[in-house]
């Protein structure tokens, strides 16, 4: 006889959820893993579903392996991958950068390999529907799908990825940068407005030009900062950060400025100093008092992001050409009002330091202002879980409150139920939790934690005769 156990649900099949599911399917051969995805493509998510070859990873290919113990895995896959005539990879002095859509193919290959593994019963099952509720039951949850079907699961991992920000401009001319709204009717004589000047803006400009939109583009953000560019770097040892700098944001910034000066004296680029902090960044964030974390979000975050999350050189070349030619304009401003008119929107922008707003007529508004906060989310599942008291936002409202093993805390601050999370939903707890190098180890470690908790046969499980 063999035991049929209820599955573990992984909700979200972007990088975080896909990797957690792959690890779990190997660690728990006796219990199936149910990977749920509401979009049309598994192992993609927003990041890797793009078909634009100019949408490049902002991490070098050598650091994009999906497995923490196999650092060359993605590089070897690239060497064996048959490519068409499109330039899906770009070799630069700073390293090799692959298109994000190509990385999506890599993750899809990993998923298909796992699905085809032989065995008496499927260890990994796919559910292409939105999970809209998790109701607590004995030894797990009752999972409800948008289509109305219900399933008992032994536990769940919330891998929802980056949440959409609900605060974008309200206009019938507003479009999602990752949505399917048609842009083929754009006029060449009227500007298009992008709210945000970070990496999403860079992607939006590249996609618009690849689709042969010739018109002017205006990009606005509070600081008007562009992401810095990757460059060839030399190794720099991880610094010994003094205890005082670990408790005070001003002291930490003074220390890091001094470290970059020491690197410059040794003819080493500042990028090497930033990269040397990768292993220590989570500990630094968690060690800062809550008031210092809030100070970081108010005053430092925008500057840190443009230095930490850099553009691939080919992406920077596109933006540089646009700026030099005057077809792209950056402005330090914020949107204060939008009025829809016939065929366009009139947007009032208040520039930094200006006494009065200025108006500009635009034909579309692309919201590239960043990701949403759990505290403000309109995600149906997360709102219902908060309504049930099963989850709560972290102290900053950015992500979910969790225990040290990434079990989700309920409104009483307890983590008794088999519910976990990983990836971007940990922003308030870990801060650096959105890039592949940050998540791959997290996924492997969480899989070990979950497997250890669920490895025993659940009471009342059905028994099937082999």
Residue pairs with C-beta under 8 A, 6 or more apart in sequence:
1 463
1 464
1 465
1 466
2 30
2 120
2 463
2 464
2 466
3 30
3 457
3 461
3 462
3 463
3 464
4 461
4 462
4 463
4 464
5 30
5 31
5 32
5 154
5 457
5 458
5 461
6 31
6 139
6 140
6 151
6 152
6 153
6 154
6 458
6 461
7 31
7 32
7 33
7 34
7 125
7 151
7 153
7 154
8 24
8 28
8 31
8 32
8 33
8 34
8 153
8 154
8 155
8 156
8 157
8 418
8 450
8 454
9 34
9 36
9 131
9 134
9 141
9 143
9 151
9 153
9 155
9 156
9 157
10 17
10 20
10 21
10 24
10 33
10 34
10 35
10 36
10 156
10 157
10 159
11 17
11 36
11 131
11 156
11 157
11 158
11 159
11 160
11 381
12 36
12 37
12 45
12 158
12 159
12 160
12 161
13 21
13 35
13 36
13 37
13 42
13 43
13 44
13 45
13 126
13 159
14 43
14 44
14 45
14 46
14 47
14 48
14 159
14 161
14 423
15 43
15 45
15 47
15 48
15 66
15 107
15 423
15 436
15 439
16 159
16 161
16 422
16 423
16 424
16 439
16 442
16 443
17 35
17 37
17 157
17 159
17 161
17 423
18 35
18 42
18 43
18 107
18 110
18 111
19 66
19 439
19 440
19 443
19 444
20 157
20 159
20 422
20 443
20 446
20 447
21 33
21 35
21 114
21 124
22 110
22 111
22 114
22 124
23 443
23 444
23 447
23 448
24 33
24 447
24 450
24 451
25 32
25 33
25 114
25 123
25 124
26 114
26 123
27 447
27 448
27 451
28 123
28 451
28 454
28 455
29 119
29 123
31 154
31 454
32 121
32 122
32 123
32 124
32 125
33 123
33 124
33 125
34 125
34 127
34 143
34 151
34 153
35 42
35 124
35 125
35 126
35 127
36 127
36 129
36 130
36 131
36 143
36 145
37 126
37 127
37 128
38 128
38 129
38 130
38 131
38 146
39 45
39 49
40 128
41 49
41 104
41 108
42 108
42 111
42 126
42 128
43 104
43 107
43 108
43 110
43 111
44 104
44 107
44 108
45 161
46 161
46 162
46 178
47 100
47 104
47 161
48 100
48 101
48 103
48 104
48 107
49 101
49 104
49 178
50 99
50 100
50 101
50 104
50 178
50 203
50 207
51 101
52 99
52 101
52 203
52 206
52 207
52 210
53 86
53 87
53 88
53 99
53 101
53 210
54 99
54 206
54 207
54 209
54 210
54 314
54 315
54 318
55 99
55 100
55 101
55 203
55 206
55 207
56 90
56 97
56 98
56 99
56 100
56 312
56 314
56 315
57 64
57 97
57 98
57 99
57 100
57 103
57 312
58 97
58 199
58 227
58 230
58 309
58 310
58 311
58 312
58 315
59 435
59 436
59 437
60 94
60 95
60 96
60 97
60 230
61 74
61 75
61 78
61 89
61 95
61 96
61 97
61 98
62 71
62 72
62 75
62 95
62 96
63 71
63 436
63 437
64 74
64 98
64 103
64 436
64 437
65 71
65 72
65 73
65 74
65 75
65 440
66 73
66 74
66 106
66 107
66 110
66 436
66 440
67 73
67 440
67 444
68 440
68 441
68 444
69 444
74 103
74 106
77 106
77 109
78 89
78 96
78 98
78 102
78 106
81 102
81 105
81 106
83 89
83 102
88 98
88 99
88 101
88 102
89 96
89 97
89 98
89 99
89 102
90 96
90 97
90 98
90 312
90 313
90 314
92 230
92 312
92 313
92 314
93 231
93 232
93 313
94 229
94 230
94 231
94 232
94 233
94 312
94 313
95 230
95 232
97 230
97 312
97 313
97 314
111 124
114 123
114 124
115 122
115 124
115 126
117 123
120 466
127 145
129 145
129 146
129 147
129 149
130 145
130 146
130 380
130 381
131 143
131 144
131 145
131 146
131 381
132 144
132 145
132 146
132 380
132 381
132 384
133 142
133 143
133 144
133 381
133 384
134 141
134 142
134 143
134 144
134 153
134 156
134 381
134 384
134 385
134 390
134 419
135 141
135 142
135 144
135 388
136 388
136 390
136 417
137 152
138 459
138 460
139 154
139 458
139 459
139 460
140 152
140 153
140 154
140 155
140 418
140 458
141 152
141 153
141 155
141 156
141 417
141 418
141 419
142 150
142 151
142 152
142 153
143 150
143 151
143 152
143 153
143 156
144 150
145 151
154 418
154 454
154 458
155 417
155 418
155 419
155 420
155 450
155 453
155 454
156 418
156 419
156 420
157 419
157 420
157 421
157 422
157 446
157 450
158 381
158 382
158 391
158 400
158 408
158 419
158 420
158 421
158 425
159 421
159 422
159 423
159 425
160 379
160 381
160 382
160 423
160 424
160 425
161 423
161 424
162 371
162 372
162 424
162 434
163 371
163 372
163 373
163 374
163 377
163 379
163 382
163 424
163 425
164 176
164 371
164 372
165 367
165 369
165 370
165 371
165 372
165 373
165 376
166 372
166 376
166 377
166 378
167 369
167 372
167 376
168 174
168 195
168 365
168 367
168 369
169 195
169 335
169 338
169 347
169 365
169 367
170 338
171 338
171 340
171 345
171 365
172 340
172 345
173 340
173 344
173 345
173 362
173 363
173 364
173 365
174 338
174 345
174 364
174 365
174 366
174 367
175 181
175 183
175 364
175 365
175 366
175 367
176 366
176 367
177 200
177 203
177 204
177 366
177 367
177 368
183 208
183 211
183 213
183 364
184 211
186 192
186 213
186 215
186 363
186 364
187 215
187 363
188 213
188 214
188 215
189 215
190 215
190 344
190 361
190 362
190 363
191 215
191 216
191 217
191 218
191 360
191 361
191 362
191 363
192 208
192 213
192 215
192 216
192 217
192 218
192 362
192 363
192 364
192 365
192 366
193 217
193 218
193 219
193 220
193 345
193 347
193 360
193 362
193 364
193 365
193 366
194 201
194 204
194 205
194 217
194 218
194 219
194 220
194 365
194 366
194 368
195 219
195 220
195 221
195 335
195 365
195 366
195 367
195 368
195 369
196 219
196 220
196 221
196 367
196 368
196 369
196 370
197 219
197 220
197 221
197 223
197 224
197 225
197 226
197 330
197 368
198 221
198 225
198 227
198 305
198 306
198 309
198 368
198 370
199 227
199 309
199 311
200 368
200 370
201 219
201 368
202 226
202 227
202 311
202 315
202 318
202 319
203 315
203 368
204 366
204 368
205 217
205 219
205 318
205 319
205 322
205 328
206 315
206 318
208 217
209 318
209 322
214 327
215 327
215 363
216 326
216 327
216 328
216 329
217 322
217 327
217 328
217 329
218 328
218 329
218 331
218 360
218 362
219 328
219 329
219 330
219 331
219 368
220 330
220 331
220 332
220 333
220 334
220 335
220 349
221 302
221 332
221 333
221 334
221 369
222 302
222 332
222 333
222 334
222 352
223 302
223 303
223 332
224 330
224 331
224 332
224 333
224 352
225 302
225 303
225 306
226 306
226 311
226 319
226 330
227 305
227 306
227 309
227 310
227 311
228 271
228 306
228 307
228 310
228 311
229 310
229 311
229 312
229 313
229 316
230 271
230 310
230 311
230 312
230 313
231 269
231 271
231 313
233 268
233 269
233 271
233 272
233 275
234 268
234 269
234 272
235 272
236 263
236 268
236 272
236 273
236 275
236 276
237 276
238 276
238 277
238 279
238 280
239 255
239 259
239 273
239 276
239 277
241 252
241 255
241 280
241 284
242 251
242 255
244 251
245 251
245 252
245 254
245 255
246 252
246 284
246 287
246 288
247 287
247 288
247 289
247 292
248 292
249 288
249 292
249 295
249 296
249 300
252 284
252 288
253 300
256 273
256 277
259 273
260 270
260 273
263 269
263 270
263 272
263 273
264 270
270 307
271 307
271 310
274 307
274 308
277 284
278 432
278 437
281 431
281 432
282 430
282 431
282 432
282 433
285 293
285 430
285 431
285 432
286 429
286 430
288 296
290 395
290 396
293 396
294 396
296 304
297 396
308 432
309 435
311 319
319 328
322 328
323 329
323 330
331 349
331 351
332 351
332 352
333 349
333 350
333 351
333 352
333 354
334 349
334 350
335 347
335 348
335 349
336 348
336 349
336 350
336 357
337 347
337 348
337 357
338 345
338 346
338 347
338 348
338 365
339 345
339 346
339 347
339 348
341 361
343 363
344 361
344 362
344 363
345 361
345 362
345 363
345 365
346 359
346 360
346 361
347 359
347 360
347 361
347 362
347 365
348 357
348 358
348 359
349 357
349 358
349 359
349 360
350 356
350 357
350 358
351 357
351 358
371 424
373 393
373 397
373 398
373 399
374 382
374 393
374 394
374 397
374 398
374 399
374 400
374 425
374 428
375 393
375 397
375 398
376 397
377 383
382 391
385 391
386 392
386 393
389 410
389 411
389 412
390 408
390 410
390 411
390 417
390 419
391 400
391 401
391 408
391 409
391 410
391 411
391 419
392 400
392 401
392 409
392 410
392 411
393 399
393 400
393 401
393 428
394 400
394 401
394 402
394 428
394 429
395 401
395 428
396 428
397 428
398 427
398 428
399 421
399 424
399 425
399 426
399 427
399 428
399 429
400 408
400 409
400 421
400 425
400 426
400 428
400 429
401 408
401 409
401 413
401 428
401 429
402 408
402 409
402 415
402 420
402 421
402 426
402 429
403 409
403 415
405 415
405 420
405 446
405 449
406 420
406 421
406 422
406 426
406 442
406 446
406 449
407 415
407 417
407 419
407 420
408 415
408 417
408 419
408 420
408 421
409 415
410 416
410 417
418 450
418 453
418 454
420 446
420 449
420 450
422 433
422 439
422 442
422 443
422 446
423 433
423 434
423 439
423 442
424 433
424 434
426 433
426 442
427 433
427 434
430 438
432 438
433 439
433 442
